[in-house]
Amino acid sequence: MARIRVLVVDDHRIFAESLAAALAAEPDVEVSAAGSGPAALRCLERAAAEGRGFDVMLV
């Protein structure tokens, strides 16, 4: 079964880290995080170039 890929985007570091940690505790979830809109766009571009897009983005 494929893992669900989630991108967490938030400029509040503690909130983003807490949410990412909670999601990463699930065995079928792979989490990435970005601290700003431009950083999120870079993550999305990199994921698309690798052919591994995100299933969910939490902003």
CHARMM internal coordinates of N, CA and C (Angstrom, degrees):
IC EDIT
DIST 1 N 1 CA 1.4533
DIST 1 CA 1 C 1.5253
ANGL 1 N 1 CA 1 C 109.53
DIST 1 C 2 N 1.3242
ANGL 1 CA 1 C 2 N 116.99
DIHE 1 N 1 CA 1 C 2 N 134.42
DIST 2 N 2 CA 1.4635
ANGL 1 C 2 N 2 CA 121.59
DIHE 1 CA 1 C 2 N 2 CA -178.92
DIST 2 CA 2 C 1.5223
ANGL 2 N 2 CA 2 C 110.48
DIHE 1 C 2 N 2 CA 2 C -73.90
DIST 2 C 3 N 1.3112
ANGL 2 CA 2 C 3 N 114.54
DIHE 2 N 2 CA 2 C 3 N 145.71
DIST 3 N 3 CA 1.4684
ANGL 2 C 3 N 3 CA 120.10
DIHE 2 CA 2 C 3 N 3 CA 177.23
DIST 3 CA 3 C 1.5206
ANGL 3 N 3 CA 3 C 109.35
DIHE 2 C 3 N 3 CA 3 C -79.74
DIST 3 C 4 N 1.3223
ANGL 3 CA 3 C 4 N 115.67
DIHE 3 N 3 CA 3 C 4 N 148.86
DIST 4 N 4 CA 1.4584
ANGL 3 C 4 N 4 CA 121.98
DIHE 3 CA 3 C 4 N 4 CA 176.57
DIST 4 CA 4 C 1.5193
ANGL 4 N 4 CA 4 C 107.50
DIHE 3 C 4 N 4 CA 4 C -82.76
DIST 4 C 5 N 1.3271
ANGL 4 CA 4 C 5 N 116.66
DIHE 4 N 4 CA 4 C 5 N 126.70
DIST 5 N 5 CA 1.4618
ANGL 4 C 5 N 5 CA 121.41
DIHE 4 CA 4 C 5 N 5 CA -179.72
DIST 5 CA 5 C 1.5246
ANGL 5 N 5 CA 5 C 109.33
DIHE 4 C 5 N 5 CA 5 C -97.65
DIST 5 C 6 N 1.3368
ANGL 5 CA 5 C 6 N 115.45
DIHE 5 N 5 CA 5 C 6 N 124.22
DIST 6 N 6 CA 1.4643
ANGL 5 C 6 N 6 CA 122.10
DIHE 5 CA 5 C 6 N 6 CA -176.54
DIST 6 CA 6 C 1.5245
ANGL 6 N 6 CA 6 C 109.33
DIHE 5 C 6 N 6 CA 6 C -122.38
DIST 6 C 7 N 1.3261
ANGL 6 CA 6 C 7 N 115.83
DIHE 6 N 6 CA 6 C 7 N 134.47
DIST 7 N 7 CA 1.4633
ANGL 6 C 7 N 7 CA 121.30
DIHE 6 CA 6 C 7 N 7 CA 172.96
DIST 7 CA 7 C 1.5282
ANGL 7 N 7 CA 7 C 107.70
DIHE 6 C 7 N 7 CA 7 C -111.56
DIST 7 C 8 N 1.3278
ANGL 7 CA 7 C 8 N 116.23
DIHE 7 N 7 CA 7 C 8 N 120.05
DIST 8 N 8 CA 1.4637
ANGL 7 C 8 N 8 CA 122.53
DIHE 7 CA 7 C 8 N 8 CA 177.58
DIST 8 CA 8 C 1.5335
ANGL 8 N 8 CA 8 C 107.31
DIHE 7 C 8 N 8 CA 8 C -98.41
DIST 8 C 9 N 1.3346
ANGL 8 CA 8 C 9 N 116.55
DIHE 8 N 8 CA 8 C 9 N 125.44
DIST 9 N 9 CA 1.4650
ANGL 8 C 9 N 9 CA 121.15
DIHE 8 CA 8 C 9 N 9 CA -179.73
DIST 9 CA 9 C 1.5259
ANGL 9 N 9 CA 9 C 108.52
DIHE 8 C 9 N 9 CA 9 C -123.44
DIST 9 C 10 N 1.3203
ANGL 9 CA 9 C 10 N 116.08
DIHE 9 N 9 CA 9 C 10 N 116.63
DIST 10 N 10 CA 1.4692
ANGL 9 C 10 N 10 CA 120.24
DIHE 9 CA 9 C 10 N 10 CA 177.38
DIST 10 CA 10 C 1.5160
ANGL 10 N 10 CA 10 C 108.91
DIHE 9 C 10 N 10 CA 10 C -161.25
DIST 10 C 11 N 1.3259
ANGL 10 CA 10 C 11 N 116.61
DIHE 10 N 10 CA 10 C 11 N 139.53
DIST 11 N 11 CA 1.4593
ANGL 10 C 11 N 11 CA 119.77
DIHE 10 CA 10 C 11 N 11 CA -179.77
DIST 11 CA 11 C 1.5287
ANGL 11 N 11 CA 11 C 112.43
DIHE 10 C 11 N 11 CA 11 C -86.05
DIST 11 C 12 N 1.3312
ANGL 11 CA 11 C 12 N 117.58
DIHE 11 N 11 CA 11 C 12 N -3.09
DIST 12 N 12 CA 1.4608
ANGL 11 C 12 N 12 CA 121.16
DIHE 11 CA 11 C 12 N 12 CA 173.34
DIST 12 CA 12 C 1.5237
ANGL 12 N 12 CA 12 C 107.78
DIHE 11 C 12 N 12 CA 12 C -94.33
DIST 12 C 13 N 1.3122
ANGL 12 CA 12 C 13 N 116.51
DIHE 12 N 12 CA 12 C 13 N 102.48
DIST 13 N 13 CA 1.4611
ANGL 12 C 13 N 13 CA 122.84
DIHE 12 CA 12 C 13 N 13 CA -172.10
DIST 13 CA 13 C 1.5189
ANGL 13 N 13 CA 13 C 113.27
DIHE 12 C 13 N 13 CA 13 C -55.03
DIST 13 C 14 N 1.3170
ANGL 13 CA 13 C 14 N 118.15
DIHE 13 N 13 CA 13 C 14 N -45.27
DIST 14 N 14 CA 1.4634
ANGL 13 C 14 N 14 CA 120.95
DIHE 13 CA 13 C 14 N 14 CA -177.00
DIST 14 CA 14 C 1.5271
ANGL 14 N 14 CA 14 C 110.69
DIHE 13 C 14 N 14 CA 14 C -64.07
DIST 14 C 15 N 1.3313
ANGL 14 CA 14 C 15 N 116.90
DIHE 14 N 14 CA 14 C 15 N -42.78
DIST 15 N 15 CA 1.4606
ANGL 14 C 15 N 15 CA 119.86
DIHE 14 CA 14 C 15 N 15 CA 178.35
DIST 15 CA 15 C 1.5248
ANGL 15 N 15 CA 15 C 110.69
DIHE 14 C 15 N 15 CA 15 C -63.61
DIST 15 C 16 N 1.3247
ANGL 15 CA 15 C 16 N 116.81
DIHE 15 N 15 CA 15 C 16 N -46.90
DIST 16 N 16 CA 1.4679
ANGL 15 C 16 N 16 CA 120.67
DIHE 15 CA 15 C 16 N 16 CA -178.68
DIST 16 CA 16 C 1.5234
ANGL 16 N 16 CA 16 C 111.08
DIHE 15 C 16 N 16 CA 16 C -61.94
DIST 16 C 17 N 1.3212
ANGL 16 CA 16 C 17 N 117.01
DIHE 16 N 16 CA 16 C 17 N -43.72
DIST 17 N 17 CA 1.4657
ANGL 16 C 17 N 17 CA 120.29
DIHE 16 CA 16 C 17 N 17 CA -179.81
DIST 17 CA 17 C 1.5229
ANGL 17 N 17 CA 17 C 111.44
DIHE 16 C 17 N 17 CA 17 C -65.52
DIST 17 C 18 N 1.3271
ANGL 17 CA 17 C 18 N 116.97
DIHE 17 N 17 CA 17 C 18 N -39.95
DIST 18 N 18 CA 1.4677
ANGL 17 C 18 N 18 CA 120.62
DIHE 17 CA 17 C 18 N 18 CA 179.35
DIST 18 CA 18 C 1.5216
ANGL 18 N 18 CA 18 C 111.06
DIHE 17 C 18 N 18 CA 18 C -64.88
DIST 18 C 19 N 1.3115
ANGL 18 CA 18 C 19 N 116.68
DIHE 18 N 18 CA 18 C 19 N -46.04
DIST 19 N 19 CA 1.4539
ANGL 18 C 19 N 19 CA 120.54
DIHE 18 CA 18 C 19 N 19 CA 179.71
DIST 19 CA 19 C 1.5264
ANGL 19 N 19 CA 19 C 110.82
DIHE 18 C 19 N 19 CA 19 C -64.91
DIST 19 C 20 N 1.3314
ANGL 19 CA 19 C 20 N 116.92
DIHE 19 N 19 CA 19 C 20 N -43.93
DIST 20 N 20 CA 1.4647
ANGL 19 C 20 N 20 CA 120.64
DIHE 19 CA 19 C 20 N 20 CA 178.97
DIST 20 CA 20 C 1.5267
ANGL 20 N 20 CA 20 C 110.80
DIHE 19 C 20 N 20 CA 20 C -61.77
DIST 20 C 21 N 1.3238
ANGL 20 CA 20 C 21 N 117.81
DIHE 20 N 20 CA 20 C 21 N -40.97
DIST 21 N 21 CA 1.4709
ANGL 20 C 21 N 21 CA 121.09
DIHE 20 CA 20 C 21 N 21 CA 179.66
DIST 21 CA 21 C 1.5187
ANGL 21 N 21 CA 21 C 111.14
DIHE 20 C 21 N 21 CA 21 C -65.20
DIST 21 C 22 N 1.3313
ANGL 21 CA 21 C 22 N 117.01
DIHE 21 N 21 CA 21 C 22 N -41.57
DIST 22 N 22 CA 1.4640
ANGL 21 C 22 N 22 CA 120.45
DIHE 21 CA 21 C 22 N 22 CA 179.24
DIST 22 CA 22 C 1.5234
ANGL 22 N 22 CA 22 C 110.80
DIHE 21 C 22 N 22 CA 22 C -63.82
DIST 22 C 23 N 1.3153
ANGL 22 CA 22 C 23 N 116.59
DIHE 22 N 22 CA 22 C 23 N -42.52
DIST 23 N 23 CA 1.4621
ANGL 22 C 23 N 23 CA 119.91
DIHE 22 CA 22 C 23 N 23 CA 179.06
DIST 23 CA 23 C 1.5267
ANGL 23 N 23 CA 23 C 111.94
DIHE 22 C 23 N 23 CA 23 C -68.82
DIST 23 C 24 N 1.3199
ANGL 23 CA 23 C 24 N 116.53
DIHE 23 N 23 CA 23 C 24 N -39.90
DIST 24 N 24 CA 1.4684
ANGL 23 C 24 N 24 CA 121.04
DIHE 23 CA 23 C 24 N 24 CA -178.43
DIST 24 CA 24 C 1.5238
ANGL 24 N 24 CA 24 C 112.19
DIHE 23 C 24 N 24 CA 24 C -66.53
DIST 24 C 25 N 1.3238
ANGL 24 CA 24 C 25 N 117.42
DIHE 24 N 24 CA 24 C 25 N -18.90
DIST 25 N 25 CA 1.4638
ANGL 24 C 25 N 25 CA 120.91
DIHE 24 CA 24 C 25 N 25 CA 178.22
DIST 25 CA 25 C 1.5281
ANGL 25 N 25 CA 25 C 111.47
DIHE 24 C 25 N 25 CA 25 C -68.96
DIST 25 C 26 N 1.3192
ANGL 25 CA 25 C 26 N 116.42
DIHE 25 N 25 CA 25 C 26 N -18.62
DIST 26 N 26 CA 1.4600
ANGL 25 C 26 N 26 CA 120.66
DIHE 25 CA 25 C 26 N 26 CA 177.68
DIST 26 CA 26 C 1.5304
ANGL 26 N 26 CA 26 C 109.17
DIHE 25 C 26 N 26 CA 26 C -81.42
DIST 26 C 27 N 1.3194
ANGL 26 CA 26 C 27 N 118.41
DIHE 26 N 26 CA 26 C 27 N 131.02
DIST 27 N 27 CA 1.4633
ANGL 26 C 27 N 27 CA 120.37
DIHE 26 CA 26 C 27 N 27 CA -174.97
DIST 27 CA 27 C 1.5301
ANGL 27 N 27 CA 27 C 115.16
DIHE 26 C 27 N 27 CA 27 C -66.46
DIST 27 C 28 N 1.3267
ANGL 27 CA 27 C 28 N 117.65
DIHE 27 N 27 CA 27 C 28 N -22.34
DIST 28 N 28 CA 1.4605
ANGL 27 C 28 N 28 CA 119.72
DIHE 27 CA 27 C 28 N 28 CA -177.63
DIST 28 CA 28 C 1.5257
ANGL 28 N 28 CA 28 C 113.30
DIHE 27 C 28 N 28 CA 28 C -102.84
DIST 28 C 29 N 1.3498
ANGL 28 CA 28 C 29 N 116.80
DIHE 28 N 28 CA 28 C 29 N 18.70
DIST 29 N 29 CA 1.4651
ANGL 28 C 29 N 29 CA 121.22
DIHE 28 CA 28 C 29 N 29 CA -179.29
DIST 29 CA 29 C 1.5246
ANGL 29 N 29 CA 29 C 109.57
DIHE 28 C 29 N 29 CA 29 C -122.91
DIST 29 C 30 N 1.3240
ANGL 29 CA 29 C 30 N 115.79
DIHE 29 N 29 CA 29 C 30 N 131.01
DIST 30 N 30 CA 1.4736
ANGL 29 C 30 N 30 CA 123.15
DIHE 29 CA 29 C 30 N 30 CA 174.90
DIST 30 CA 30 C 1.5263
ANGL 30 N 30 CA 30 C 106.57
DIHE 29 C 30 N 30 CA 30 C -112.25
DIST 30 C 31 N 1.3217
ANGL 30 CA 30 C 31 N 117.30
DIHE 30 N 30 CA 30 C 31 N 123.82
DIST 31 N 31 CA 1.4676
ANGL 30 C 31 N 31 CA 121.87
DIHE 30 CA 30 C 31 N 31 CA -172.35
DIST 31 CA 31 C 1.5257
ANGL 31 N 31 CA 31 C 111.47
DIHE 30 C 31 N 31 CA 31 C -115.32
DIST 31 C 32 N 1.3272
ANGL 31 CA 31 C 32 N 115.00
DIHE 31 N 31 CA 31 C 32 N 137.98
DIST 32 N 32 CA 1.4560
ANGL 31 C 32 N 32 CA 122.90
DIHE 31 CA 31 C 32 N 32 CA 168.72
DIST 32 CA 32 C 1.5227
ANGL 32 N 32 CA 32 C 106.28
DIHE 31 C 32 N 32 CA 32 C -125.33
DIST 32 C 33 N 1.3228
ANGL 32 CA 32 C 33 N 116.55
DIHE 32 N 32 CA 32 C 33 N 158.15
DIST 33 N 33 CA 1.4627
ANGL 32 C 33 N 33 CA 119.72
DIHE 32 CA 32 C 33 N 33 CA -178.81
DIST 33 CA 33 C 1.5217
ANGL 33 N 33 CA 33 C 110.48
DIHE 32 C 33 N 33 CA 33 C -135.92
DIST 33 C 34 N 1.3261
ANGL 33 CA 33 C 34 N 115.09
DIHE 33 N 33 CA 33 C 34 N 150.35
DIST 34 N 34 CA 1.4605
ANGL 33 C 34 N 34 CA 122.25
DIHE 33 CA 33 C 34 N 34 CA 176.20
DIST 34 CA 34 C 1.5275
ANGL 34 N 34 CA 34 C 107.47
DIHE 33 C 34 N 34 CA 34 C -138.78
DIST 34 C 35 N 1.3349
ANGL 34 CA 34 C 35 N 116.36
DIHE 34 N 34 CA 34 C 35 N 143.20
DIST 35 N 35 CA 1.4492
ANGL 34 C 35 N 35 CA 121.00
DIHE 34 CA 34 C 35 N 35 CA -176.13
DIST 35 CA 35 C 1.5114
ANGL 35 N 35 CA 35 C 115.52
DIHE 34 C 35 N 35 CA 35 C -97.76
DIST 35 C 36 N 1.3396
ANGL 35 CA 35 C 36 N 116.82
DIHE 35 N 35 CA 35 C 36 N 4.67
DIST 36 N 36 CA 1.4656
ANGL 35 C 36 N 36 CA 119.53
DIHE 35 CA 35 C 36 N 36 CA 179.93
DIST 36 CA 36 C 1.5310
ANGL 36 N 36 CA 36 C 109.13
DIHE 35 C 36 N 36 CA 36 C -161.60
DIST 36 C 37 N 1.3269
ANGL 36 CA 36 C 37 N 115.12
DIHE 36 N 36 CA 36 C 37 N 168.19
DIST 37 N 37 CA 1.4607
ANGL 36 C 37 N 37 CA 119.95
DIHE 36 CA 36 C 37 N 37 CA 176.68
DIST 37 CA 37 C 1.5148
ANGL 37 N 37 CA 37 C 112.75
DIHE 36 C 37 N 37 CA 37 C -60.47
DIST 37 C 38 N 1.3517
ANGL 37 CA 37 C 38 N 118.00
DIHE 37 N 37 CA 37 C 38 N -48.88
DIST 38 N 38 CA 1.4618
ANGL 37 C 38 N 38 CA 119.01
DIHE 37 CA 37 C 38 N 38 CA 178.77
DIST 38 CA 38 C 1.5359
ANGL 38 N 38 CA 38 C 112.75
DIHE 37 C 38 N 38 CA 38 C -60.78
DIST 38 C 39 N 1.3244
ANGL 38 CA 38 C 39 N 117.19
DIHE 38 N 38 CA 38 C 39 N -37.93
DIST 39 N 39 CA 1.4711
ANGL 38 C 39 N 39 CA 120.19
DIHE 38 CA 38 C 39 N 39 CA 177.83
DIST 39 CA 39 C 1.5270
ANGL 39 N 39 CA 39 C 110.16
DIHE 38 C 39 N 39 CA 39 C -66.42
DIST 39 C 40 N 1.3267
ANGL 39 CA 39 C 40 N 116.83
DIHE 39 N 39 CA 39 C 40 N -37.66
DIST 40 N 40 CA 1.4656
ANGL 39 C 40 N 40 CA 120.55
DIHE 39 CA 39 C 40 N 40 CA 177.83
DIST 40 CA 40 C 1.5282
ANGL 40 N 40 CA 40 C 110.59
DIHE 39 C 40 N 40 CA 40 C -64.19
DIST 40 C 41 N 1.3241
ANGL 40 CA 40 C 41 N 116.76
DIHE 40 N 40 CA 40 C 41 N -41.14
DIST 41 N 41 CA 1.4642
ANGL 40 C 41 N 41 CA 119.70
DIHE 40 CA 40 C 41 N 41 CA 177.90
DIST 41 CA 41 C 1.5247
ANGL 41 N 41 CA 41 C 111.27
DIHE 40 C 41 N 41 CA 41 C -62.33
DIST 41 C 42 N 1.3215
ANGL 41 CA 41 C 42 N 117.37
DIHE 41 N 41 CA 41 C 42 N -39.45
DIST 42 N 42 CA 1.4675
ANGL 41 C 42 N 42 CA 120.19
DIHE 41 CA 41 C 42 N 42 CA 177.01
DIST 42 CA 42 C 1.5228
ANGL 42 N 42 CA 42 C 110.66
DIHE 41 C 42 N 42 CA 42 C -63.56
DIST 42 C 43 N 1.3342
ANGL 42 CA 42 C 43 N 117.08
DIHE 42 N 42 CA 42 C 43 N -41.29
DIST 43 N 43 CA 1.4707
ANGL 42 C 43 N 43 CA 120.48
DIHE 42 CA 42 C 43 N 43 CA 177.56
DIST 43 CA 43 C 1.5238
ANGL 43 N 43 CA 43 C 110.89
DIHE 42 C 43 N 43 CA 43 C -62.11
DIST 43 C 44 N 1.3339
ANGL 43 CA 43 C 44 N 116.57
DIHE 43 N 43 CA 43 C 44 N -43.36
DIST 44 N 44 CA 1.4570
ANGL 43 C 44 N 44 CA 120.87
DIHE 43 CA 43 C 44 N 44 CA 179.94
DIST 44 CA 44 C 1.5245
ANGL 44 N 44 CA 44 C 111.24
DIHE 43 C 44 N 44 CA 44 C -64.53
DIST 44 C 45 N 1.3321
ANGL 44 CA 44 C 45 N 116.90
DIHE 44 N 44 CA 44 C 45 N -42.43
DIST 45 N 45 CA 1.4676
ANGL 44 C 45 N 45 CA 120.73
DIHE 44 CA 44 C 45 N 45 CA 178.76
DIST 45 CA 45 C 1.5181
ANGL 45 N 45 CA 45 C 111.38
DIHE 44 C 45 N 45 CA 45 C -64.06
DIST 45 C 46 N 1.3261
ANGL 45 CA 45 C 46 N 116.76
DIHE 45 N 45 CA 45 C 46 N -43.61
DIST 46 N 46 CA 1.4633
ANGL 45 C 46 N 46 CA 120.97
DIHE 45 CA 45 C 46 N 46 CA 179.21
DIST 46 CA 46 C 1.5312
ANGL 46 N 46 CA 46 C 110.69
DIHE 45 C 46 N 46 CA 46 C -63.58
DIST 46 C 47 N 1.3189
ANGL 46 CA 46 C 47 N 116.51
DIHE 46 N 46 CA 46 C 47 N -43.79
DIST 47 N 47 CA 1.4678
ANGL 46 C 47 N 47 CA 120.61
DIHE 46 CA 46 C 47 N 47 CA 179.64
DIST 47 CA 47 C 1.5258
ANGL 47 N 47 CA 47 C 111.04
DIHE 46 C 47 N 47 CA 47 C -63.04
DIST 47 C 48 N 1.3283
ANGL 47 CA 47 C 48 N 116.64
DIHE 47 N 47 CA 47 C 48 N -41.36
DIST 48 N 48 CA 1.4669
ANGL 47 C 48 N 48 CA 120.34
DIHE 47 CA 47 C 48 N 48 CA 178.91
DIST 48 CA 48 C 1.5245
ANGL 48 N 48 CA 48 C 110.73
DIHE 47 C 48 N 48 CA 48 C -65.09
DIST 48 C 49 N 1.3283
ANGL 48 CA 48 C 49 N 116.63
DIHE 48 N 48 CA 48 C 49 N -40.82
DIST 49 N 49 CA 1.4637
ANGL 48 C 49 N 49 CA 120.51
DIHE 48 CA 48 C 49 N 49 CA 179.62
DIST 49 CA 49 C 1.5260
ANGL 49 N 49 CA 49 C 111.37
DIHE 48 C 49 N 49 CA 49 C -64.38
DIST 49 C 50 N 1.3298
ANGL 49 CA 49 C 50 N 116.68
DIHE 49 N 49 CA 49 C 50 N -31.55
DIST 50 N 50 CA 1.4585
ANGL 49 C 50 N 50 CA 122.04
DIHE 49 CA 49 C 50 N 50 CA 178.85
DIST 50 CA 50 C 1.5260
ANGL 50 N 50 CA 50 C 111.73
DIHE 49 C 50 N 50 CA 50 C -84.96
DIST 50 C 51 N 1.3315
ANGL 50 CA 50 C 51 N 117.46
DIHE 50 N 50 CA 50 C 51 N -6.30
DIST 51 N 51 CA 1.4509
ANGL 50 C 51 N 51 CA 121.49
DIHE 50 CA 50 C 51 N 51 CA -177.54
DIST 51 CA 51 C 1.5121
ANGL 51 N 51 CA 51 C 113.19
DIHE 50 C 51 N 51 CA 51 C 71.61
DIST 51 C 52 N 1.3281
ANGL 51 CA 51 C 52 N 116.07
DIHE 51 N 51 CA 51 C 52 N 27.05
DIST 52 N 52 CA 1.4634
ANGL 51 C 52 N 52 CA 121.83
DIHE 51 CA 51 C 52 N 52 CA -177.82
DIST 52 CA 52 C 1.5197
ANGL 52 N 52 CA 52 C 109.78
DIHE 51 C 52 N 52 CA 52 C -130.10
DIST 52 C 53 N 1.3144
ANGL 52 CA 52 C 53 N 117.18
DIHE 52 N 52 CA 52 C 53 N 64.52
DIST 53 N 53 CA 1.4606
ANGL 52 C 53 N 53 CA 121.05
DIHE 52 CA 52 C 53 N 53 CA -178.62
DIST 53 CA 53 C 1.5167
ANGL 53 N 53 CA 53 C 113.06
DIHE 52 C 53 N 53 CA 53 C -63.23
DIST 53 C 54 N 1.3049
ANGL 53 CA 53 C 54 N 115.40
DIHE 53 N 53 CA 53 C 54 N 164.68
DIST 54 N 54 CA 1.4686
ANGL 53 C 54 N 54 CA 121.43
DIHE 53 CA 53 C 54 N 54 CA 178.86
DIST 54 CA 54 C 1.5152
ANGL 54 N 54 CA 54 C 109.79
DIHE 53 C 54 N 54 CA 54 C -85.15
DIST 54 C 55 N 1.3326
ANGL 54 CA 54 C 55 N 115.97
DIHE 54 N 54 CA 54 C 55 N 146.02
DIST 55 N 55 CA 1.4573
ANGL 54 C 55 N 55 CA 121.83
DIHE 54 CA 54 C 55 N 55 CA 176.38
DIST 55 CA 55 C 1.5266
ANGL 55 N 55 CA 55 C 110.81
DIHE 54 C 55 N 55 CA 55 C -86.71
DIST 55 C 56 N 1.3343
ANGL 55 CA 55 C 56 N 115.63
DIHE 55 N 55 CA 55 C 56 N -32.52
DIST 56 N 56 CA 1.4753
ANGL 55 C 56 N 56 CA 121.71
DIHE 55 CA 55 C 56 N 56 CA -176.51
DIST 56 CA 56 C 1.5161
ANGL 56 N 56 CA 56 C 108.64
DIHE 55 C 56 N 56 CA 56 C -139.69
DIST 56 C 57 N 1.3305
ANGL 56 CA 56 C 57 N 116.21
DIHE 56 N 56 CA 56 C 57 N 140.78
DIST 57 N 57 CA 1.4567
ANGL 56 C 57 N 57 CA 121.16
DIHE 56 CA 56 C 57 N 57 CA 173.31
DIST 57 CA 57 C 1.5232
ANGL 57 N 57 CA 57 C 107.51
DIHE 56 C 57 N 57 CA 57 C -128.09
DIST 57 C 58 N 1.3233
ANGL 57 CA 57 C 58 N 116.38
DIHE 57 N 57 CA 57 C 58 N 121.47
DIST 58 N 58 CA 1.4629
ANGL 57 C 58 N 58 CA 122.35
DIHE 57 CA 57 C 58 N 58 CA 178.50
DIST 58 CA 58 C 1.5193
ANGL 58 N 58 CA 58 C 108.42
DIHE 57 C 58 N 58 CA 58 C -103.30
DIST 58 C 59 N 1.3169
ANGL 58 CA 58 C 59 N 116.47
DIHE 58 N 58 CA 58 C 59 N 117.91
DIST 59 N 59 CA 1.4649
ANGL 58 C 59 N 59 CA 121.56
DIHE 58 CA 58 C 59 N 59 CA -176.67
DIST 59 CA 59 C 1.5152
ANGL 59 N 59 CA 59 C 108.86
DIHE 58 C 59 N 59 CA 59 C -117.13
END
COOR INIT
IC SEED 1 N 1 CA 1 C
IC BUILD
